[in-house]
Amino acid sequence: MFVIIGATGRIGGAAARELRQRGRAVRAVVRDPGKAGTLADSGCDIAVADIADTGALTAALTGAEGVLAIVPLAPSRGDAAAETRSLIASLGRALEAARPPRTVAISDYGAQHAASTGITVLFHHLEQRLGGLPGIAFLRSAEHMENWARSLRAATATGVLASLHHPLDKRFPTVSALDVGLIAADLLAAAEAPPRILHAEGPQRYTALEVATGLAGPLGRPVQAMALPRGQWDEALAAGGLTEGYVRLITDLYDAHNAGRIEVEGGEVRRGTTPLAEVLAALVRQARG
Protein backbone atom coordinates (compact mmCIF):
# COMPACT_ATOMS: atom_id res chain seq x y z
CA MET A 1 0.00 0.00 0.00
CA PHE A 2 1.14 3.52 -0.81
CA VAL A 3 0.41 6.26 1.71
CA ILE A 4 -0.17 9.79 0.46
CA ILE A 5 0.26 12.61 2.98
CA GLY A 6 -1.61 15.68 1.79
CA ALA A 7 -3.93 13.68 -0.47
CA THR A 8 -6.54 16.46 -0.71
CA GLY A 9 -4.04 18.84 -2.33
CA ARG A 10 -3.22 19.08 -6.02
CA ILE A 11 -0.01 17.06 -5.90
CA GLY A 12 -1.21 14.43 -3.46
CA GLY A 13 -4.60 14.08 -5.14
CA ALA A 14 -3.02 13.59 -8.58
CA ALA A 15 -0.63 10.96 -7.19
CA ALA A 16 -3.45 9.10 -5.41
CA ARG A 17 -5.64 9.06 -8.52
CA GLU A 18 -2.79 7.87 -10.73
CA LEU A 19 -1.84 5.03 -8.39
CA ARG A 20 -5.47 3.92 -8.08
CA GLN A 21 -5.82 3.94 -11.88
CA ARG A 22 -2.83 1.58 -11.95
CA GLY A 23 -4.67 -0.72 -9.56
CA ARG A 24 -2.40 0.02 -6.58
CA ALA A 25 -3.68 0.20 -3.02
CA VAL A 26 -3.61 3.74 -1.60
CA ARG A 27 -4.13 5.12 1.88
CA ALA A 28 -4.95 8.82 1.75
CA VAL A 29 -3.98 10.82 4.83
CA VAL A 30 -6.33 13.77 5.38
CA ARG A 31 -6.87 16.26 8.17
CA ASP A 32 -10.52 16.87 7.31
CA PRO A 33 -12.52 13.69 6.58
CA GLY A 34 -15.22 15.87 5.04
CA LYS A 35 -12.89 16.51 2.08
CA ALA A 36 -12.10 12.84 1.48
CA GLY A 37 -15.23 11.85 -0.45
CA THR A 38 -13.64 11.80 -3.91
CA LEU A 39 -10.65 9.87 -2.60
CA ALA A 40 -12.87 7.30 -0.91
CA ASP A 41 -14.97 6.96 -4.07
CA SER A 42 -11.81 6.13 -6.03
CA GLY A 43 -11.09 3.26 -3.66
CA CYS A 44 -8.58 4.90 -1.33
CA ASP A 45 -8.40 3.85 2.29
CA ILE A 46 -8.82 7.01 4.37
CA ALA A 47 -6.68 7.80 7.41
CA VAL A 48 -7.43 10.93 9.41
CA ALA A 49 -4.26 12.46 10.82
CA ASP A 50 -2.63 15.85 11.16
CA ILE A 51 1.09 16.02 10.40
CA ALA A 52 1.51 17.77 13.73
CA ASP A 53 0.16 14.65 15.50
CA THR A 54 3.16 12.33 15.34
CA GLY A 55 1.30 9.37 16.86
CA ALA A 56 -1.64 9.52 14.46
CA LEU A 57 0.66 10.05 11.50
CA THR A 58 2.85 7.10 12.51
CA ALA A 59 -0.22 4.88 12.66
CA ALA A 60 -1.27 6.05 9.18
CA LEU A 61 2.19 5.27 7.77
CA THR A 62 2.56 1.84 9.36
CA GLY A 63 2.73 -0.95 6.81
CA ALA A 64 3.30 1.31 3.81
CA GLU A 65 5.46 0.10 0.95
CA GLY A 66 5.95 3.71 -0.09
CA VAL A 67 5.06 7.18 1.19
CA LEU A 68 4.53 10.48 -0.59
CA ALA A 69 5.36 13.18 1.97
CA ILE A 70 4.06 16.71 1.40
CA VAL A 71 4.44 19.36 4.09
CA PRO A 72 1.87 22.18 3.81
CA LEU A 73 2.76 25.84 4.10
CA ALA A 74 0.46 28.18 6.02
CA PRO A 75 0.63 31.71 4.54
CA SER A 76 -2.06 33.07 6.89
CA ARG A 77 -0.40 31.94 10.13
CA GLY A 78 1.65 34.21 12.34
CA ASP A 79 4.98 32.41 11.98
CA ALA A 80 4.73 30.15 8.95
CA ALA A 81 8.43 29.28 9.03
CA ALA A 82 8.36 28.09 12.65
CA GLU A 83 5.18 26.11 12.08
CA THR A 84 6.59 24.44 8.98
CA ARG A 85 9.76 23.45 10.83
CA SER A 86 7.61 21.95 13.57
CA LEU A 87 5.61 19.94 11.01
CA ILE A 88 8.84 18.71 9.41
CA ALA A 89 10.06 17.53 12.81
CA SER A 90 6.83 15.62 13.42
CA LEU A 91 6.95 14.09 9.94
CA GLY A 92 10.54 13.00 10.53
CA ARG A 93 9.66 11.28 13.79
CA ALA A 94 6.71 9.47 12.19
CA LEU A 95 8.78 8.24 9.25
CA GLU A 96 11.54 7.08 11.58
CA ALA A 97 9.00 5.10 13.60
CA ALA A 98 7.11 3.60 10.64
CA ARG A 99 10.24 3.04 8.51
CA PRO A 100 8.66 2.64 5.06
CA PRO A 101 11.10 1.19 2.53
CA ARG A 102 10.54 4.08 0.11
CA THR A 103 9.65 7.74 0.68
CA VAL A 104 9.30 10.48 -1.91
CA ALA A 105 9.31 13.90 -0.26
CA ILE A 106 8.24 16.97 -2.23
CA SER A 107 10.96 19.60 -2.03
CA ASP A 108 11.73 22.77 -3.99
CA TYR A 109 14.06 24.09 -6.67
CA GLY A 110 16.97 25.75 -4.90
CA ALA A 111 16.74 23.55 -1.79
CA GLN A 112 20.51 23.00 -2.01
CA HIS A 113 21.00 26.48 -0.52
CA ALA A 114 21.04 26.83 3.26
CA ALA A 115 20.15 30.53 3.42
CA SER A 116 18.76 33.59 1.64
CA THR A 117 16.13 31.82 -0.47
CA GLY A 118 12.97 32.56 1.52
CA ILE A 119 10.44 29.72 1.47
CA THR A 120 12.99 27.44 -0.18
CA VAL A 121 15.12 27.47 2.99
CA LEU A 122 12.33 25.48 4.63
CA PHE A 123 12.76 22.76 2.01
CA HIS A 124 16.51 22.78 2.63
CA HIS A 125 15.61 22.09 6.27
CA LEU A 126 13.25 19.31 5.12
CA GLU A 127 16.03 17.63 3.16
CA GLN A 128 18.44 17.92 6.07
CA ARG A 129 15.91 16.48 8.54
CA LEU A 130 14.79 13.56 6.39
CA GLY A 131 18.08 12.93 4.61
CA GLY A 132 19.11 10.04 6.84
CA LEU A 133 15.99 7.96 6.22
CA PRO A 134 16.38 4.73 4.24
CA GLY A 135 14.92 4.85 0.74
CA ILE A 136 14.41 8.62 0.76
CA ALA A 137 14.13 10.58 -2.50
CA PHE A 138 13.53 14.32 -2.79
CA LEU A 139 11.48 15.55 -5.73
CA ARG A 140 12.33 19.22 -6.07
CA SER A 141 9.42 20.98 -7.73
CA ALA A 142 9.69 24.11 -9.82
CA GLU A 143 7.26 26.97 -9.14
CA HIS A 144 3.69 25.80 -9.71
CA MET A 145 1.86 27.22 -12.71
CA GLU A 146 -1.30 27.28 -10.61
CA ASN A 147 0.21 30.01 -8.41
CA TRP A 148 -0.79 32.57 -11.05
CA ALA A 149 -4.36 32.18 -9.78
CA ARG A 150 -3.42 34.81 -7.18
CA SER A 151 -3.04 37.37 -9.97
CA LEU A 152 -6.27 36.64 -11.83
CA ARG A 153 -8.49 39.18 -10.08
CA ALA A 154 -6.16 42.10 -10.73
CA ALA A 155 -5.40 41.01 -14.29
CA THR A 156 -9.12 40.71 -15.02
CA ALA A 157 -9.93 44.12 -13.54
CA THR A 158 -6.98 46.13 -14.84
CA GLY A 159 -5.45 44.21 -17.72
CA VAL A 160 -2.10 44.34 -15.91
CA LEU A 161 -0.21 41.28 -14.65
CA ALA A 162 2.18 42.36 -11.91
CA SER A 163 5.21 40.06 -11.81
CA LEU A 164 7.94 39.52 -9.24
CA HIS A 165 9.99 37.78 -11.92
CA HIS A 166 12.48 40.37 -13.20
CA PRO A 167 13.17 41.06 -16.01
CA LEU A 168 9.96 40.20 -17.79
CA ASP A 169 11.74 38.32 -20.55
CA LYS A 170 13.65 36.07 -18.15
CA ARG A 171 12.74 32.41 -18.55
CA PHE A 172 12.03 30.57 -15.31
CA PRO A 173 11.23 26.94 -14.47
CA THR A 174 7.60 26.18 -13.72
CA VAL A 175 5.39 23.09 -13.65
CA SER A 176 1.78 22.09 -13.19
CA ALA A 177 1.21 20.76 -9.68
CA LEU A 178 -0.78 17.90 -11.22
CA ASP A 179 2.29 16.85 -13.22
CA VAL A 180 4.36 16.84 -10.03
CA GLY A 181 1.83 14.39 -8.58
CA LEU A 182 2.08 12.13 -11.64
CA ILE A 183 5.88 12.17 -11.49
CA ALA A 184 5.74 11.33 -7.77
CA ALA A 185 3.40 8.41 -8.48
CA ASP A 186 5.87 7.10 -11.07
CA LEU A 187 8.70 7.28 -8.56
CA LEU A 188 6.72 5.46 -5.88
CA ALA A 189 5.58 2.66 -8.19
CA ALA A 190 8.86 2.18 -10.07
CA ALA A 191 10.52 -1.20 -9.81
CA GLU A 192 13.86 0.38 -8.95
CA ALA A 193 14.48 2.90 -6.18
CA PRO A 194 14.51 6.48 -7.53
CA PRO A 195 17.62 8.68 -7.37
CA ARG A 196 18.05 10.65 -4.17
CA ILE A 197 17.53 14.05 -5.85
CA LEU A 198 15.25 14.73 -8.80
CA HIS A 199 13.66 17.85 -10.25
CA ALA A 200 10.21 18.38 -11.75
CA GLU A 201 9.46 21.11 -14.25
CA GLY A 202 7.16 21.62 -17.21
CA PRO A 203 7.70 20.91 -20.90
CA GLN A 204 9.52 24.23 -21.32
CA ARG A 205 10.45 27.38 -19.45
CA TYR A 206 8.36 30.54 -19.70
CA THR A 207 8.60 34.30 -19.19
CA ALA A 208 6.21 36.65 -17.42
CA LEU A 209 5.46 38.10 -20.86
CA GLU A 210 4.25 34.67 -21.98
CA VAL A 211 2.12 34.32 -18.85
CA ALA A 212 0.37 37.60 -19.74
CA THR A 213 -0.19 36.41 -23.30
CA GLY A 214 -1.52 33.10 -22.02
CA LEU A 215 -4.08 34.88 -19.83
CA ALA A 216 -5.27 37.30 -22.49
CA GLY A 217 -7.13 34.70 -24.53
CA PRO A 218 -9.12 33.05 -21.70
CA LEU A 219 -9.86 36.44 -20.11
CA GLY A 220 -11.00 37.91 -23.43
CA ARG A 221 -8.98 41.09 -23.01
CA PRO A 222 -5.40 42.29 -23.51
CA VAL A 223 -3.11 41.66 -20.57
CA GLN A 224 0.18 43.51 -20.13
CA ALA A 225 2.95 42.15 -17.91
CA MET A 226 4.51 44.67 -15.53
CA ALA A 227 7.61 44.11 -13.44
CA LEU A 228 6.40 45.20 -10.01
CA PRO A 229 9.06 47.54 -8.58
CA ARG A 230 11.03 45.92 -5.76
CA GLY A 231 9.99 48.66 -3.33
CA GLN A 232 6.32 47.77 -3.78
CA TRP A 233 6.57 44.03 -3.15
CA ASP A 234 5.91 44.08 0.60
CA GLU A 235 2.82 46.27 0.33
CA ALA A 236 1.37 44.30 -2.57
CA LEU A 237 1.84 40.93 -0.85
CA ALA A 238 0.46 42.20 2.46
CA ALA A 239 -2.61 43.51 0.61
CA GLY A 240 -3.20 39.93 -0.50
CA GLY A 241 -3.61 38.83 3.10
CA LEU A 242 -0.13 37.46 3.79
CA THR A 243 1.43 37.89 7.21
CA GLU A 244 4.61 39.91 7.64
CA GLY A 245 6.71 36.79 8.11
CA TYR A 246 5.31 35.12 5.02
CA VAL A 247 5.82 38.28 2.97
CA ARG A 248 9.51 38.11 3.85
CA LEU A 249 9.66 34.47 2.78
CA ILE A 250 8.19 35.43 -0.60
CA THR A 251 10.35 38.49 -1.21
CA ASP A 252 13.53 36.64 -0.29
CA LEU A 253 12.50 33.83 -2.63
CA TYR A 254 12.03 36.13 -5.62
CA ASP A 255 15.22 38.01 -4.88
CA ALA A 256 16.94 34.63 -5.12
CA HIS A 257 14.96 33.75 -8.27
CA ASN A 258 15.99 36.97 -9.99
CA ALA A 259 19.60 36.40 -8.99
CA GLY A 260 19.51 32.99 -10.70
CA ARG A 261 19.84 30.93 -7.50
CA ILE A 262 16.58 28.94 -7.80
CA GLU A 263 17.89 26.43 -10.27
CA VAL A 264 18.71 22.78 -10.87
CA GLU A 265 21.84 21.63 -9.08
CA GLY A 266 22.56 17.93 -9.28
CA GLY A 267 20.00 15.26 -10.01
CA GLU A 268 18.00 14.59 -13.14
CA VAL A 269 15.03 16.60 -14.40
CA ARG A 270 11.67 14.91 -14.98
CA ARG A 271 9.41 16.94 -17.25
CA GLY A 272 5.66 17.22 -17.02
CA THR A 273 3.61 17.43 -20.19
CA THR A 274 1.05 20.13 -19.30
CA PRO A 275 1.69 23.45 -21.09
CA LEU A 276 1.27 26.75 -19.28
CA ALA A 277 -1.58 27.90 -21.56
CA GLU A 278 -3.67 24.89 -20.57
CA VAL A 279 -3.25 25.60 -16.85
CA LEU A 280 -4.01 29.32 -17.24
CA ALA A 281 -7.19 28.60 -19.20
CA ALA A 282 -8.31 26.16 -16.50
CA LEU A 283 -7.64 28.74 -13.78
CA VAL A 284 -9.82 31.30 -15.56
CA ARG A 285 -12.65 28.77 -15.97
CA GLN A 286 -12.47 27.89 -12.29
CA ALA A 287 -12.47 31.55 -11.26
CA ARG A 288 -15.60 32.16 -13.31
CA GLY A 289 -17.34 29.17 -11.77
C-alpha positions as CSV (number, residue, x, y, z in Angstrom):
1,M,0.0,0.0,0.0
2,F,1.1,3.5,-0.8
3,V,0.4,6.3,1.7
4,I,-0.2,9.8,0.5
5,I,0.3,12.6,3.0
6,G,-1.6,15.7,1.8
7,A,-3.9,13.7,-0.5
8,T,-6.5,16.5,-0.7
9,G,-4.0,18.8,-2.3
10,R,-3.2,19.1,-6.0
11,I,0.0,17.1,-5.9
12,G,-1.2,14.4,-3.5
13,G,-4.6,14.1,-5.1
14,A,-3.0,13.6,-8.6
15,A,-0.6,11.0,-7.2
16,A,-3.4,9.1,-5.4
17,R,-5.6,9.1,-8.5
18,E,-2.8,7.9,-10.7
19,L,-1.8,5.0,-8.4
20,R,-5.5,3.9,-8.1
21,Q,-5.8,3.9,-11.9
22,R,-2.8,1.6,-11.9
23,G,-4.7,-0.7,-9.6
24,R,-2.4,0.0,-6.6
25,A,-3.7,0.2,-3.0
26,V,-3.6,3.7,-1.6
27,R,-4.1,5.1,1.9
28,A,-5.0,8.8,1.8
29,V,-4.0,10.8,4.8
30,V,-6.3,13.8,5.4
31,R,-6.9,16.3,8.2
32,D,-10.5,16.9,7.3
33,P,-12.5,13.7,6.6
34,G,-15.2,15.9,5.0
35,K,-12.9,16.5,2.1
36,A,-12.1,12.8,1.5
37,G,-15.2,11.9,-0.4
38,T,-13.6,11.8,-3.9
39,L,-10.7,9.9,-2.6
40,A,-12.9,7.3,-0.9
41,D,-15.0,7.0,-4.1
42,S,-11.8,6.1,-6.0
43,G,-11.1,3.3,-3.7
44,C,-8.6,4.9,-1.3
45,D,-8.4,3.8,2.3
46,I,-8.8,7.0,4.4
47,A,-6.7,7.8,7.4
48,V,-7.4,10.9,9.4
49,A,-4.3,12.5,10.8
50,D,-2.6,15.9,11.2
51,I,1.1,16.0,10.4
52,A,1.5,17.8,13.7
53,D,0.2,14.6,15.5
54,T,3.2,12.3,15.3
55,G,1.3,9.4,16.9
56,A,-1.6,9.5,14.5
57,L,0.7,10.1,11.5
58,T,2.9,7.1,12.5
59,A,-0.2,4.9,12.7
60,A,-1.3,6.0,9.2
61,L,2.2,5.3,7.8
62,T,2.6,1.8,9.4
63,G,2.7,-1.0,6.8
64,A,3.3,1.3,3.8
65,E,5.5,0.1,0.9
66,G,5.9,3.7,-0.1
67,V,5.1,7.2,1.2
68,L,4.5,10.5,-0.6
69,A,5.4,13.2,2.0
70,I,4.1,16.7,1.4
71,V,4.4,19.4,4.1
72,P,1.9,22.2,3.8
73,L,2.8,25.8,4.1
74,A,0.5,28.2,6.0
75,P,0.6,31.7,4.5
76,S,-2.1,33.1,6.9
77,R,-0.4,31.9,10.1
78,G,1.6,34.2,12.3
79,D,5.0,32.4,12.0
80,A,4.7,30.2,9.0
81,A,8.4,29.3,9.0
82,A,8.4,28.1,12.7
83,E,5.2,26.1,12.1
84,T,6.6,24.4,9.0
85,R,9.8,23.5,10.8
86,S,7.6,21.9,13.6
87,L,5.6,19.9,11.0
88,I,8.8,18.7,9.4
89,A,10.1,17.5,12.8
90,S,6.8,15.6,13.4
91,L,7.0,14.1,9.9
92,G,10.5,13.0,10.5
93,R,9.7,11.3,13.8
94,A,6.7,9.5,12.2
95,L,8.8,8.2,9.2
96,E,11.5,7.1,11.6
97,A,9.0,5.1,13.6
98,A,7.1,3.6,10.6
99,R,10.2,3.0,8.5
100,P,8.7,2.6,5.1
101,P,11.1,1.2,2.5
102,R,10.5,4.1,0.1
103,T,9.6,7.7,0.7
104,V,9.3,10.5,-1.9
105,A,9.3,13.9,-0.3
106,I,8.2,17.0,-2.2
107,S,11.0,19.6,-2.0
108,D,11.7,22.8,-4.0
109,Y,14.1,24.1,-6.7
110,G,17.0,25.7,-4.9
111,A,16.7,23.5,-1.8
112,Q,20.5,23.0,-2.0
113,H,21.0,26.5,-0.5
114,A,21.0,26.8,3.3
115,A,20.1,30.5,3.4
116,S,18.8,33.6,1.6
117,T,16.1,31.8,-0.5
118,G,13.0,32.6,1.5
119,I,10.4,29.7,1.5
120,T,13.0,27.4,-0.2
121,V,15.1,27.5,3.0
122,L,12.3,25.5,4.6
123,F,12.8,22.8,2.0
124,H,16.5,22.8,2.6
125,H,15.6,22.1,6.3
126,L,13.2,19.3,5.1
127,E,16.0,17.6,3.2
128,Q,18.4,17.9,6.1
129,R,15.9,16.5,8.5
130,L,14.8,13.6,6.4
131,G,18.1,12.9,4.6
132,G,19.1,10.0,6.8
133,L,16.0,8.0,6.2
134,P,16.4,4.7,4.2
135,G,14.9,4.8,0.7
136,I,14.4,8.6,0.8
137,A,14.1,10.6,-2.5
138,F,13.5,14.3,-2.8
139,L,11.5,15.6,-5.7
140,R,12.3,19.2,-6.1
141,S,9.4,21.0,-7.7
142,A,9.7,24.1,-9.8
143,E,7.3,27.0,-9.1
144,H,3.7,25.8,-9.7
145,M,1.9,27.2,-12.7
146,E,-1.3,27.3,-10.6
147,N,0.2,30.0,-8.4
148,W,-0.8,32.6,-11.1
149,A,-4.4,32.2,-9.8
150,R,-3.4,34.8,-7.2
151,S,-3.0,37.4,-10.0
152,L,-6.3,36.6,-11.8
153,R,-8.5,39.2,-10.1
154,A,-6.2,42.1,-10.7
155,A,-5.4,41.0,-14.3
156,T,-9.1,40.7,-15.0
157,A,-9.9,44.1,-13.5
158,T,-7.0,46.1,-14.8
159,G,-5.5,44.2,-17.7
160,V,-2.1,44.3,-15.9
161,L,-0.2,41.3,-14.6
162,A,2.2,42.4,-11.9
163,S,5.2,40.1,-11.8
164,L,7.9,39.5,-9.2
165,H,10.0,37.8,-11.9
166,H,12.5,40.4,-13.2
167,P,13.2,41.1,-16.0
168,L,10.0,40.2,-17.8
169,D,11.7,38.3,-20.6
170,K,13.7,36.1,-18.2
171,R,12.7,32.4,-18.6
172,F,12.0,30.6,-15.3
173,P,11.2,26.9,-14.5
174,T,7.6,26.2,-13.7
175,V,5.4,23.1,-13.6
176,S,1.8,22.1,-13.2
177,A,1.2,20.8,-9.7
178,L,-0.8,17.9,-11.2
179,D,2.3,16.9,-13.2
180,V,4.4,16.8,-10.0
181,G,1.8,14.4,-8.6
182,L,2.1,12.1,-11.6
183,I,5.9,12.2,-11.5
184,A,5.7,11.3,-7.8
185,A,3.4,8.4,-8.5
186,D,5.9,7.1,-11.1
187,L,8.7,7.3,-8.6
188,L,6.7,5.5,-5.9
189,A,5.6,2.7,-8.2
190,A,8.9,2.2,-10.1
191,A,10.5,-1.2,-9.8
192,E,13.9,0.4,-8.9
193,A,14.5,2.9,-6.2
194,P,14.5,6.5,-7.5
195,P,17.6,8.7,-7.4
196,R,18.1,10.6,-4.2
197,I,17.5,14.0,-5.9
198,L,15.2,14.7,-8.8
199,H,13.7,17.9,-10.3
200,A,10.2,18.4,-11.7
201,E,9.5,21.1,-14.2
202,G,7.2,21.6,-17.2
203,P,7.7,20.9,-20.9
204,Q,9.5,24.2,-21.3
205,R,10.4,27.4,-19.5
206,Y,8.4,30.5,-19.7
207,T,8.6,34.3,-19.2
208,A,6.2,36.6,-17.4
209,L,5.5,38.1,-20.9
210,E,4.3,34.7,-22.0
211,V,2.1,34.3,-18.8
212,A,0.4,37.6,-19.7
213,T,-0.2,36.4,-23.3
214,G,-1.5,33.1,-22.0
215,L,-4.1,34.9,-19.8
216,A,-5.3,37.3,-22.5
217,G,-7.1,34.7,-24.5
218,P,-9.1,33.1,-21.7
219,L,-9.9,36.4,-20.1
220,G,-11.0,37.9,-23.4
221,R,-9.0,41.1,-23.0
222,P,-5.4,42.3,-23.5
223,V,-3.1,41.7,-20.6
224,Q,0.2,43.5,-20.1
225,A,3.0,42.2,-17.9
226,M,4.5,44.7,-15.5
227,A,7.6,44.1,-13.4
228,L,6.4,45.2,-10.0
229,P,9.1,47.5,-8.6
230,R,11.0,45.9,-5.8
231,G,10.0,48.7,-3.3
232,Q,6.3,47.8,-3.8
233,W,6.6,44.0,-3.1
234,D,5.9,44.1,0.6
235,E,2.8,46.3,0.3
236,A,1.4,44.3,-2.6
237,L,1.8,40.9,-0.8
238,A,0.5,42.2,2.5
239,A,-2.6,43.5,0.6
240,G,-3.2,39.9,-0.5
241,G,-3.6,38.8,3.1
242,L,-0.1,37.5,3.8
243,T,1.4,37.9,7.2
244,E,4.6,39.9,7.6
245,G,6.7,36.8,8.1
246,Y,5.3,35.1,5.0
247,V,5.8,38.3,3.0
248,R,9.5,38.1,3.9
249,L,9.7,34.5,2.8
250,I,8.2,35.4,-0.6
251,T,10.3,38.5,-1.2
252,D,13.5,36.6,-0.3
253,L,12.5,33.8,-2.6
254,Y,12.0,36.1,-5.6
255,D,15.2,38.0,-4.9
256,A,16.9,34.6,-5.1
257,H,15.0,33.7,-8.3
258,N,16.0,37.0,-10.0
259,A,19.6,36.4,-9.0
260,G,19.5,33.0,-10.7
261,R,19.8,30.9,-7.5
262,I,16.6,28.9,-7.8
263,E,17.9,26.4,-10.3
264,V,18.7,22.8,-10.9
265,E,21.8,21.6,-9.1
266,G,22.6,17.9,-9.3
267,G,20.0,15.3,-10.0
268,E,18.0,14.6,-13.1
269,V,15.0,16.6,-14.4
270,R,11.7,14.9,-15.0
271,R,9.4,16.9,-17.2
272,G,5.7,17.2,-17.0
273,T,3.6,17.4,-20.2
274,T,1.1,20.1,-19.3
275,P,1.7,23.4,-21.1
276,L,1.3,26.7,-19.3
277,A,-1.6,27.9,-21.6
278,E,-3.7,24.9,-20.6
279,V,-3.2,25.6,-16.9
280,L,-4.0,29.3,-17.2
281,A,-7.2,28.6,-19.2
282,A,-8.3,26.2,-16.5
283,L,-7.6,28.7,-13.8
284,V,-9.8,31.3,-15.6
285,R,-12.6,28.8,-16.0
286,Q,-12.5,27.9,-12.3
287,A,-12.5,31.5,-11.3
288,R,-15.6,32.2,-13.3
289,G,-17.3,29.2,-11.8
